[in-house]
């Protein structure tokens, strides 16, 4: 099986609204690994 890494930066109202929690839930449901972290500019970086 091939491995693929996707990096996404999500902008808008994504901090303080449960975005990282929801992202984690969906990633686990899909069997993905990685992380999501808040950035200083108010965006979120997602690596999977």
C-alpha positions in Angstrom: 0.0 0.0 0.0 1.3 3.5 -0.9 1.6 6.2 1.7 0.4 9.8 0.9 0.9 12.9 3.0 -1.6 15.8 2.6 -1.0 19.2 4.2 -3.9 21.7 4.3 -4.2 25.1 5.8 -7.7 26.0 6.7 -8.7 29.7 7.0 -11.8 31.5 8.3 -13.5 30.9 11.6 -11.8 27.7 12.6 -10.4 28.4 16.0 -12.6 28.2 19.1 -15.5 26.4 17.2 -14.5 22.7 17.6 -12.8 22.4 14.2 -9.8 20.4 15.4 -12.0 18.1 17.5 -14.3 17.4 14.5 -11.2 16.9 12.2 -9.8 14.4 14.7 -13.1 12.5 14.9 -13.4 12.2 11.2 -9.7 11.2 10.7 -10.1 8.4 13.3 -13.4 7.3 11.6 -11.5 7.1 8.2 -8.4 5.4 9.7 -6.1 8.4 9.1 -3.2 9.6 11.2 -1.7 13.0 11.5 -2.4 16.2 13.4 -4.2 19.6 13.3 -2.7 22.6 15.1 -3.7 26.2 15.5 -1.4 28.8 13.9 -0.7 32.3 15.0 -2.6 33.9 12.1 -5.9 32.2 13.2 -5.8 29.4 10.7 -5.4 25.7 11.3 -2.7 23.4 9.7 -3.9 19.9 9.1 -1.4 17.1 8.2 -2.7 13.6 7.3 
